[in-house]
Amino acid sequence: MFLTEFFGLFSLSAFLMWGFLMAFFFNVFVYTLEVKRGTTLLLSSFVMMVSYTLSDYFFTWLSIQNTLYLDWALYDFATIAGLILVYIFIRKTTPSFLYLVLGLSINSIFFLCMYLDMYIYKNQEPWFFWDLYTFTVNLIDLIMIIVLIVDRDFLGLHKLKNKFFKGSSIQPENNFS
């Protein structure tokens, strides 16, 4: 739990929420300047900002039971559904779409595993998986913030996807006018 000890649980959460907020504001700014007219990127950053704002610690304190990790997994599933709805209505996507859906999917798997470990198996002793969870979830969140700002395939996920799924129907939208 090195990251949480170094940054503190609440400040790291606030930093990530602030990052998604800034990514949304950046995309609003770029959209209004007509540098990029990609509504998918704008709406995706809005969905991510709303999701991370609603799932912040302040709102999860209102939970009746102590099921924080399960709540976060459900928020991620709802966010994935929101992103898919954006894709269905717009029918275009950006390089960030794959990163967001994949990142949220991986995070939700980690949240469900932590829920299983702590609340079903009643494990209260920190072990390797807890450190792996902390590092991975926070790294994925940072990658999702970065990809919402740069909107590039900087990890090569699209090349990897195209190698495995040659007839993919999802086409990136042209962001440059």
mmCIF file of the C-alpha atoms, coordinates in Angstrom:
data_MODEL
# 
_entry.id   MODEL 
# 
loop_
_atom_site.group_PDB 
_atom_site.id 
_atom_site.type_symbol 
_atom_site.label_atom_id 
_atom_site.label_alt_id 
_atom_site.label_comp_id 
_atom_site.label_asym_id 
_atom_site.label_entity_id 
_atom_site.label_seq_id 
_atom_site.pdbx_PDB_ins_code 
_atom_site.Cartn_x 
_atom_site.Cartn_y 
_atom_site.Cartn_z 
_atom_site.occupancy 
_atom_site.B_iso_or_equiv 
_atom_site.pdbx_formal_charge 
_atom_site.auth_seq_id 
_atom_site.auth_comp_id 
_atom_site.auth_asym_id 
_atom_site.auth_atom_id 
_atom_site.pdbx_PDB_model_num 
ATOM 1   C CA . MET A 1 1   ? 0.000   0.000   0.000   1.00 0.00 ? 1   MET A CA 1 
ATOM 2   C CA . PHE A 1 2   ? 2.935   2.274   -0.777  1.00 0.00 ? 2   PHE A CA 1 
ATOM 3   C CA . LEU A 1 3   ? 0.954   4.771   -2.878  1.00 0.00 ? 3   LEU A CA 1 
ATOM 4   C CA . THR A 1 4   ? -1.726  5.188   -0.248  1.00 0.00 ? 4   THR A CA 1 
ATOM 5   C CA . GLU A 1 5   ? 0.836   5.628   2.503   1.00 0.00 ? 5   GLU A CA 1 
ATOM 6   C CA . PHE A 1 6   ? 2.795   8.154   0.442   1.00 0.00 ? 6   PHE A CA 1 
ATOM 7   C CA . PHE A 1 7   ? -0.103  10.241  -0.874  1.00 0.00 ? 7   PHE A CA 1 
ATOM 8   C CA . GLY A 1 8   ? -2.843  9.413   1.572   1.00 0.00 ? 8   GLY A CA 1 
ATOM 9   C CA . LEU A 1 9   ? -6.082  7.774   0.528   1.00 0.00 ? 9   LEU A CA 1 
ATOM 10  C CA . PHE A 1 10  ? -8.164  10.928  0.313   1.00 0.00 ? 10  PHE A CA 1 
ATOM 11  C CA . SER A 1 11  ? -5.633  13.125  -1.453  1.00 0.00 ? 11  SER A CA 1 
ATOM 12  C CA . LEU A 1 12  ? -4.990  10.496  -4.142  1.00 0.00 ? 12  LEU A CA 1 
ATOM 13  C CA . SER A 1 13  ? -8.725  10.173  -4.722  1.00 0.00 ? 13  SER A CA 1 
ATOM 14  C CA . ALA A 1 14  ? -9.069  13.958  -4.916  1.00 0.00 ? 14  ALA A CA 1 
ATOM 15  C CA . PHE A 1 15  ? -6.146  14.133  -7.349  1.00 0.00 ? 15  PHE A CA 1 
ATOM 16  C CA . LEU A 1 16  ? -7.753  11.573  -9.674  1.00 0.00 ? 16  LEU A CA 1 
ATOM 17  C CA . MET A 1 17  ? -11.129 13.310  -9.512  1.00 0.00 ? 17  MET A CA 1 
ATOM 18  C CA . TRP A 1 18  ? -9.397  16.629  -10.246 1.00 0.00 ? 18  TRP A CA 1 
ATOM 19  C CA . GLY A 1 19  ? -7.578  14.979  -13.184 1.00 0.00 ? 19  GLY A CA 1 
ATOM 20  C CA . PHE A 1 20  ? -10.824 13.841  -14.794 1.00 0.00 ? 20  PHE A CA 1 
ATOM 21  C CA . LEU A 1 21  ? -12.335 17.269  -14.183 1.00 0.00 ? 21  LEU A CA 1 
ATOM 22  C CA . MET A 1 22  ? -9.349  18.959  -15.869 1.00 0.00 ? 22  MET A CA 1 
ATOM 23  C CA . ALA A 1 23  ? -9.486  16.495  -18.782 1.00 0.00 ? 23  ALA A CA 1 
ATOM 24  C CA . PHE A 1 24  ? -13.139 17.418  -19.285 1.00 0.00 ? 24  PHE A CA 1 
ATOM 25  C CA . PHE A 1 25  ? -12.403 21.154  -19.094 1.00 0.00 ? 25  PHE A CA 1 
ATOM 26  C CA . PHE A 1 26  ? -9.514  20.717  -21.527 1.00 0.00 ? 26  PHE A CA 1 
ATOM 27  C CA . ASN A 1 27  ? -11.796 18.933  -23.997 1.00 0.00 ? 27  ASN A CA 1 
ATOM 28  C CA . VAL A 1 28  ? -14.451 21.652  -23.622 1.00 0.00 ? 28  VAL A CA 1 
ATOM 29  C CA . PHE A 1 29  ? -11.767 24.263  -24.313 1.00 0.00 ? 29  PHE A CA 1 
ATOM 30  C CA . VAL A 1 30  ? -10.399 22.422  -27.359 1.00 0.00 ? 30  VAL A CA 1 
ATOM 31  C CA . TYR A 1 31  ? -13.933 21.820  -28.644 1.00 0.00 ? 31  TYR A CA 1 
ATOM 32  C CA . THR A 1 32  ? -14.920 25.489  -28.356 1.00 0.00 ? 32  THR A CA 1 
ATOM 33  C CA . LEU A 1 33  ? -11.724 26.599  -30.113 1.00 0.00 ? 33  LEU A CA 1 
ATOM 34  C CA . GLU A 1 34  ? -12.645 24.176  -32.914 1.00 0.00 ? 34  GLU A CA 1 
ATOM 35  C CA . VAL A 1 35  ? -9.227  22.543  -32.770 1.00 0.00 ? 35  VAL A CA 1 
ATOM 36  C CA . LYS A 1 36  ? -10.934 19.182  -32.307 1.00 0.00 ? 36  LYS A CA 1 
ATOM 37  C CA . ARG A 1 37  ? -14.619 18.817  -33.011 1.00 0.00 ? 37  ARG A CA 1 
ATOM 38  C CA . GLY A 1 38  ? -14.797 15.256  -31.715 1.00 0.00 ? 38  GLY A CA 1 
ATOM 39  C CA . THR A 1 39  ? -17.974 15.101  -29.684 1.00 0.00 ? 39  THR A CA 1 
ATOM 40  C CA . THR A 1 40  ? -17.158 11.550  -28.644 1.00 0.00 ? 40  THR A CA 1 
ATOM 41  C CA . LEU A 1 41  ? -14.049 12.686  -26.781 1.00 0.00 ? 41  LEU A CA 1 
ATOM 42  C CA . LEU A 1 42  ? -15.961 15.537  -25.164 1.00 0.00 ? 42  LEU A CA 1 
ATOM 43  C CA . LEU A 1 43  ? -18.819 13.287  -24.071 1.00 0.00 ? 43  LEU A CA 1 
ATOM 44  C CA . SER A 1 44  ? -16.460 10.521  -22.929 1.00 0.00 ? 44  SER A CA 1 
ATOM 45  C CA . SER A 1 45  ? -14.543 12.938  -20.729 1.00 0.00 ? 45  SER A CA 1 
ATOM 46  C CA . PHE A 1 46  ? -17.868 14.214  -19.351 1.00 0.00 ? 46  PHE A CA 1 
ATOM 47  C CA . VAL A 1 47  ? -18.995 10.663  -18.511 1.00 0.00 ? 47  VAL A CA 1 
ATOM 48  C CA . MET A 1 48  ? -15.676 9.935   -16.787 1.00 0.00 ? 48  MET A CA 1 
ATOM 49  C CA . MET A 1 49  ? -15.771 13.193  -14.819 1.00 0.00 ? 49  MET A CA 1 
ATOM 50  C CA . VAL A 1 50  ? -19.328 12.558  -13.624 1.00 0.00 ? 50  VAL A CA 1 
ATOM 51  C CA . SER A 1 51  ? -18.551 8.953   -12.736 1.00 0.00 ? 51  SER A CA 1 
ATOM 52  C CA . TYR A 1 52  ? -15.453 9.743   -10.709 1.00 0.00 ? 52  TYR A CA 1 
ATOM 53  C CA . THR A 1 53  ? -17.196 12.652  -8.990  1.00 0.00 ? 53  THR A CA 1 
ATOM 54  C CA . LEU A 1 54  ? -20.141 10.481  -7.985  1.00 0.00 ? 54  LEU A CA 1 
ATOM 55  C CA . SER A 1 55  ? -17.971 7.595   -6.846  1.00 0.00 ? 55  SER A CA 1 
ATOM 56  C CA . ASP A 1 56  ? -15.679 9.772   -4.731  1.00 0.00 ? 56  ASP A CA 1 
ATOM 57  C CA . TYR A 1 57  ? -15.348 8.996   -1.036  1.00 0.00 ? 57  TYR A CA 1 
ATOM 58  C CA . PHE A 1 58  ? -17.833 11.700  -0.049  1.00 0.00 ? 58  PHE A CA 1 
ATOM 59  C CA . PHE A 1 59  ? -20.661 9.959   -1.883  1.00 0.00 ? 59  PHE A CA 1 
ATOM 60  C CA . THR A 1 60  ? -19.622 6.429   -0.903  1.00 0.00 ? 60  THR A CA 1 
ATOM 61  C CA . TRP A 1 61  ? -19.812 7.401   2.772   1.00 0.00 ? 61  TRP A CA 1 
ATOM 62  C CA . LEU A 1 62  ? -23.562 7.531   2.238   1.00 0.00 ? 62  LEU A CA 1 
ATOM 63  C CA . SER A 1 63  ? -23.568 3.791   1.514   1.00 0.00 ? 63  SER A CA 1 
ATOM 64  C CA . ILE A 1 64  ? -25.685 1.870   4.022   1.00 0.00 ? 64  ILE A CA 1 
ATOM 65  C CA . GLN A 1 65  ? -23.345 -1.112  4.184   1.00 0.00 ? 65  GLN A CA 1 
ATOM 66  C CA . ASN A 1 66  ? -19.572 -1.215  4.154   1.00 0.00 ? 66  ASN A CA 1 
ATOM 67  C CA . THR A 1 67  ? -19.272 -2.387  0.537   1.00 0.00 ? 67  THR A CA 1 
ATOM 68  C CA . LEU A 1 68  ? -16.937 0.232   -0.887  1.00 0.00 ? 68  LEU A CA 1 
ATOM 69  C CA . TYR A 1 69  ? -15.195 -2.032  -3.417  1.00 0.00 ? 69  TYR A CA 1 
ATOM 70  C CA . LEU A 1 70  ? -18.475 -3.440  -4.676  1.00 0.00 ? 70  LEU A CA 1 
ATOM 71  C CA . ASP A 1 71  ? -19.835 0.103   -5.034  1.00 0.00 ? 71  ASP A CA 1 
ATOM 72  C CA . TRP A 1 72  ? -16.799 1.106   -7.095  1.00 0.00 ? 72  TRP A CA 1 
ATOM 73  C CA . ALA A 1 73  ? -17.190 -1.953  -9.343  1.00 0.00 ? 73  ALA A CA 1 
ATOM 74  C CA . LEU A 1 74  ? -20.839 -1.040  -9.927  1.00 0.00 ? 74  LEU A CA 1 
ATOM 75  C CA . TYR A 1 75  ? -19.845 2.559   -10.721 1.00 0.00 ? 75  TYR A CA 1 
ATOM 76  C CA . ASP A 1 76  ? -17.338 1.254   -13.268 1.00 0.00 ? 76  ASP A CA 1 
ATOM 77  C CA . PHE A 1 77  ? -19.963 -0.995  -14.883 1.00 0.00 ? 77  PHE A CA 1 
ATOM 78  C CA . ALA A 1 78  ? -22.345 1.973   -15.071 1.00 0.00 ? 78  ALA A CA 1 
ATOM 79  C CA . THR A 1 79  ? -19.580 4.121   -16.564 1.00 0.00 ? 79  THR A CA 1 
ATOM 80  C CA . ILE A 1 80  ? -18.833 1.492   -19.210 1.00 0.00 ? 80  ILE A CA 1 
ATOM 81  C CA . ALA A 1 81  ? -22.555 1.421   -20.030 1.00 0.00 ? 81  ALA A CA 1 
ATOM 82  C CA . GLY A 1 82  ? -22.531 5.242   -20.285 1.00 0.00 ? 82  GLY A CA 1 
ATOM 83  C CA . LEU A 1 83  ? -19.553 5.170   -22.646 1.00 0.00 ? 83  LEU A CA 1 
ATOM 84  C CA . ILE A 1 84  ? -21.221 2.529   -24.794 1.00 0.00 ? 84  ILE A CA 1 
ATOM 85  C CA . LEU A 1 85  ? -24.382 4.659   -24.951 1.00 0.00 ? 85  LEU A CA 1 
ATOM 86  C CA . VAL A 1 86  ? -22.270 7.597   -26.147 1.00 0.00 ? 86  VAL A CA 1 
ATOM 87  C CA . TYR A 1 87  ? -20.815 5.342   -28.852 1.00 0.00 ? 87  TYR A CA 1 
ATOM 88  C CA . ILE A 1 88  ? -24.264 4.050   -29.874 1.00 0.00 ? 88  ILE A CA 1 
ATOM 89  C CA . PHE A 1 89  ? -25.661 7.562   -30.315 1.00 0.00 ? 89  PHE A CA 1 
ATOM 90  C CA . ILE A 1 90  ? -22.632 9.097   -32.018 1.00 0.00 ? 90  ILE A CA 1 
ATOM 91  C CA . ARG A 1 91  ? -21.408 6.019   -33.930 1.00 0.00 ? 91  ARG A CA 1 
ATOM 92  C CA . LYS A 1 92  ? -17.852 7.293   -33.823 1.00 0.00 ? 92  LYS A CA 1 
ATOM 93  C CA . THR A 1 93  ? -15.074 6.770   -31.388 1.00 0.00 ? 93  THR A CA 1 
ATOM 94  C CA . THR A 1 94  ? -11.665 8.116   -30.530 1.00 0.00 ? 94  THR A CA 1 
ATOM 95  C CA . PRO A 1 95  ? -8.444  6.341   -29.569 1.00 0.00 ? 95  PRO A CA 1 
ATOM 96  C CA . SER A 1 96  ? -9.322  7.029   -25.935 1.00 0.00 ? 96  SER A CA 1 
ATOM 97  C CA . PHE A 1 97  ? -12.517 4.924   -26.070 1.00 0.00 ? 97  PHE A CA 1 
ATOM 98  C CA . LEU A 1 98  ? -10.681 1.574   -26.033 1.00 0.00 ? 98  LEU A CA 1 
ATOM 99  C CA . TYR A 1 99  ? -8.421  2.761   -23.205 1.00 0.00 ? 99  TYR A CA 1 
ATOM 100 C CA . LEU A 1 100 ? -11.388 3.880   -21.112 1.00 0.00 ? 100 LEU A CA 1 
ATOM 101 C CA . VAL A 1 101 ? -13.433 0.709   -21.556 1.00 0.00 ? 101 VAL A CA 1 
ATOM 102 C CA . LEU A 1 102 ? -10.431 -1.562  -21.020 1.00 0.00 ? 102 LEU A CA 1 
ATOM 103 C CA . GLY A 1 103 ? -9.198  0.454   -18.026 1.00 0.00 ? 103 GLY A CA 1 
ATOM 104 C CA . LEU A 1 104 ? -12.612 0.491   -16.368 1.00 0.00 ? 104 LEU A CA 1 
ATOM 105 C CA . SER A 1 105 ? -12.988 -3.246  -16.996 1.00 0.00 ? 105 SER A CA 1 
ATOM 106 C CA . ILE A 1 106 ? -9.638  -4.038  -15.395 1.00 0.00 ? 106 ILE A CA 1 
ATOM 107 C CA . ASN A 1 107 ? -10.397 -1.725  -12.461 1.00 0.00 ? 107 ASN A CA 1 
ATOM 108 C CA . SER A 1 108 ? -13.792 -3.344  -11.882 1.00 0.00 ? 108 SER A CA 1 
ATOM 109 C CA . ILE A 1 109 ? -12.188 -6.805  -11.843 1.00 0.00 ? 109 ILE A CA 1 
ATOM 110 C CA . PHE A 1 110 ? -9.725  -5.585  -9.214  1.00 0.00 ? 110 PHE A CA 1 
ATOM 111 C CA . PHE A 1 111 ? -12.558 -4.014  -7.184  1.00 0.00 ? 111 PHE A CA 1 
ATOM 112 C CA . LEU A 1 112 ? -14.526 -7.264  -7.257  1.00 0.00 ? 112 LEU A CA 1 
ATOM 113 C CA . CYS A 1 113 ? -11.434 -9.253  -6.231  1.00 0.00 ? 113 CYS A CA 1 
ATOM 114 C CA . MET A 1 114 ? -10.782 -6.864  -3.325  1.00 0.00 ? 114 MET A CA 1 
ATOM 115 C CA . TYR A 1 115 ? -14.422 -7.138  -2.274  1.00 0.00 ? 115 TYR A CA 1 
ATOM 116 C CA . LEU A 1 116 ? -14.164 -10.921 -2.417  1.00 0.00 ? 116 LEU A CA 1 
ATOM 117 C CA . ASP A 1 117 ? -10.903 -10.927 -0.466  1.00 0.00 ? 117 ASP A CA 1 
ATOM 118 C CA . MET A 1 118 ? -11.968 -8.530  2.286   1.00 0.00 ? 118 MET A CA 1 
ATOM 119 C CA . TYR A 1 119 ? -15.718 -9.099  2.710   1.00 0.00 ? 119 TYR A CA 1 
ATOM 120 C CA . ILE A 1 120 ? -16.386 -12.650 1.556   1.00 0.00 ? 120 ILE A CA 1 
ATOM 121 C CA . TYR A 1 121 ? -13.128 -14.318 2.634   1.00 0.00 ? 121 TYR A CA 1 
ATOM 122 C CA . LYS A 1 122 ? -12.757 -11.872 5.582   1.00 0.00 ? 122 LYS A CA 1 
ATOM 123 C CA . ASN A 1 123 ? -9.046  -11.307 4.952   1.00 0.00 ? 123 ASN A CA 1 
ATOM 124 C CA . GLN A 1 124 ? -7.793  -8.373  7.028   1.00 0.00 ? 124 GLN A CA 1 
ATOM 125 C CA . GLU A 1 125 ? -4.046  -8.881  6.653   1.00 0.00 ? 125 GLU A CA 1 
ATOM 126 C CA . PRO A 1 126 ? -2.339  -6.888  3.876   1.00 0.00 ? 126 PRO A CA 1 
ATOM 127 C CA . TRP A 1 127 ? -0.663  -9.060  1.286   1.00 0.00 ? 127 TRP A CA 1 
ATOM 128 C CA . PHE A 1 128 ? 0.838   -8.794  -2.204  1.00 0.00 ? 128 PHE A CA 1 
ATOM 129 C CA . PHE A 1 129 ? -2.521  -8.523  -3.985  1.00 0.00 ? 129 PHE A CA 1 
ATOM 130 C CA . TRP A 1 130 ? -3.446  -5.393  -2.025  1.00 0.00 ? 130 TRP A CA 1 
ATOM 131 C CA . ASP A 1 131 ? -0.267  -3.652  -3.209  1.00 0.00 ? 131 ASP A CA 1 
ATOM 132 C CA . LEU A 1 132 ? -0.853  -4.872  -6.769  1.00 0.00 ? 132 LEU A CA 1 
ATOM 133 C CA . TYR A 1 133 ? -4.434  -3.581  -6.575  1.00 0.00 ? 133 TYR A CA 1 
ATOM 134 C CA . THR A 1 134 ? -3.366  -0.133  -5.325  1.00 0.00 ? 134 THR A CA 1 
ATOM 135 C CA . PHE A 1 135 ? -0.636  0.295   -7.915  1.00 0.00 ? 135 PHE A CA 1 
ATOM 136 C CA . THR A 1 136 ? -2.624  -1.044  -10.874 1.00 0.00 ? 136 THR A CA 1 
ATOM 137 C CA . VAL A 1 137 ? -5.896  0.796   -10.251 1.00 0.00 ? 137 VAL A CA 1 
ATOM 138 C CA . ASN A 1 138 ? -4.168  4.131   -9.710  1.00 0.00 ? 138 ASN A CA 1 
ATOM 139 C CA . LEU A 1 139 ? -1.884  3.647   -12.733 1.00 0.00 ? 139 LEU A CA 1 
ATOM 140 C CA . ILE A 1 140 ? -4.869  2.802   -14.932 1.00 0.00 ? 140 ILE A CA 1 
ATOM 141 C CA . ASP A 1 141 ? -6.718  5.881   -13.649 1.00 0.00 ? 141 ASP A CA 1 
ATOM 142 C CA . LEU A 1 142 ? -3.726  8.068   -14.525 1.00 0.00 ? 142 LEU A CA 1 
ATOM 143 C CA . ILE A 1 143 ? -3.488  6.488   -17.987 1.00 0.00 ? 143 ILE A CA 1 
ATOM 144 C CA . MET A 1 144 ? -7.194  7.171   -18.556 1.00 0.00 ? 144 MET A CA 1 
ATOM 145 C CA . ILE A 1 145 ? -6.712  10.836  -17.585 1.00 0.00 ? 145 ILE A CA 1 
ATOM 146 C CA . ILE A 1 146 ? -3.725  11.163  -19.921 1.00 0.00 ? 146 ILE A CA 1 
ATOM 147 C CA . VAL A 1 147 ? -5.507  9.492   -22.828 1.00 0.00 ? 147 VAL A CA 1 
ATOM 148 C CA . LEU A 1 148 ? -8.490  11.834  -22.432 1.00 0.00 ? 148 LEU A CA 1 
ATOM 149 C CA . ILE A 1 149 ? -6.096  14.760  -22.851 1.00 0.00 ? 149 ILE A CA 1 
ATOM 150 C CA . VAL A 1 150 ? -3.742  13.535  -25.576 1.00 0.00 ? 150 VAL A CA 1 
ATOM 151 C CA . ASP A 1 151 ? -6.245  11.240  -27.358 1.00 0.00 ? 151 ASP A CA 1 
ATOM 152 C CA . ARG A 1 152 ? -3.496  9.101   -28.870 1.00 0.00 ? 152 ARG A CA 1 
ATOM 153 C CA . ASP A 1 153 ? -2.779  5.373   -28.895 1.00 0.00 ? 153 ASP A CA 1 
ATOM 154 C CA . PHE A 1 154 ? 0.461   5.802   -26.960 1.00 0.00 ? 154 PHE A CA 1 
ATOM 155 C CA . LEU A 1 155 ? 0.530   2.219   -25.592 1.00 0.00 ? 155 LEU A CA 1 
ATOM 156 C CA . GLY A 1 156 ? -0.274  0.576   -28.926 1.00 0.00 ? 156 GLY A CA 1 
ATOM 157 C CA . LEU A 1 157 ? -3.568  -0.970  -27.769 1.00 0.00 ? 157 LEU A CA 1 
ATOM 158 C CA . HIS A 1 158 ? -5.267  -0.228  -31.089 1.00 0.00 ? 158 HIS A CA 1 
ATOM 159 C CA . LYS A 1 159 ? -2.457  -1.942  -33.019 1.00 0.00 ? 159 LYS A CA 1 
ATOM 160 C CA . LEU A 1 160 ? -2.810  -4.939  -30.715 1.00 0.00 ? 160 LEU A CA 1 
ATOM 161 C CA . LYS A 1 161 ? -6.621  -4.915  -31.122 1.00 0.00 ? 161 LYS A CA 1 
ATOM 162 C CA . ASN A 1 162 ? -6.322  -4.707  -34.898 1.00 0.00 ? 162 ASN A CA 1 
ATOM 163 C CA . LYS A 1 163 ? -3.876  -7.621  -34.893 1.00 0.00 ? 163 LYS A CA 1 
ATOM 164 C CA . PHE A 1 164 ? -6.370  -9.854  -33.047 1.00 0.00 ? 164 PHE A CA 1 
ATOM 165 C CA . PHE A 1 165 ? -9.628  -8.464  -34.489 1.00 0.00 ? 165 PHE A CA 1 
ATOM 166 C CA . LYS A 1 166 ? -8.891  -7.677  -38.126 1.00 0.00 ? 166 LYS A CA 1 
ATOM 167 C CA . GLY A 1 167 ? -12.515 -6.869  -39.086 1.00 0.00 ? 167 GLY A CA 1 
ATOM 168 C CA . SER A 1 168 ? -13.244 -4.411  -36.275 1.00 0.00 ? 168 SER A CA 1 
ATOM 169 C CA . SER A 1 169 ? -16.292 -2.254  -36.961 1.00 0.00 ? 169 SER A CA 1 
ATOM 170 C CA . ILE A 1 170 ? -15.250 0.575   -34.639 1.00 0.00 ? 170 ILE A CA 1 
ATOM 171 C CA . GLN A 1 171 ? -13.651 3.330   -36.673 1.00 0.00 ? 171 GLN A CA 1 
ATOM 172 C CA . PRO A 1 172 ? -11.906 6.273   -35.027 1.00 0.00 ? 172 PRO A CA 1 
ATOM 173 C CA . GLU A 1 173 ? -13.373 9.658   -35.797 1.00 0.00 ? 173 GLU A CA 1 
ATOM 174 C CA . ASN A 1 174 ? -11.320 12.264  -37.571 1.00 0.00 ? 174 ASN A CA 1 
ATOM 175 C CA . ASN A 1 175 ? -10.526 14.868  -34.928 1.00 0.00 ? 175 ASN A CA 1 
ATOM 176 C CA . PHE A 1 176 ? -8.743  17.319  -37.171 1.00 0.00 ? 176 PHE A CA 1 
ATOM 177 C CA . SER A 1 177 ? -10.804 19.673  -39.297 1.00 0.00 ? 177 SER A CA 1 
# 
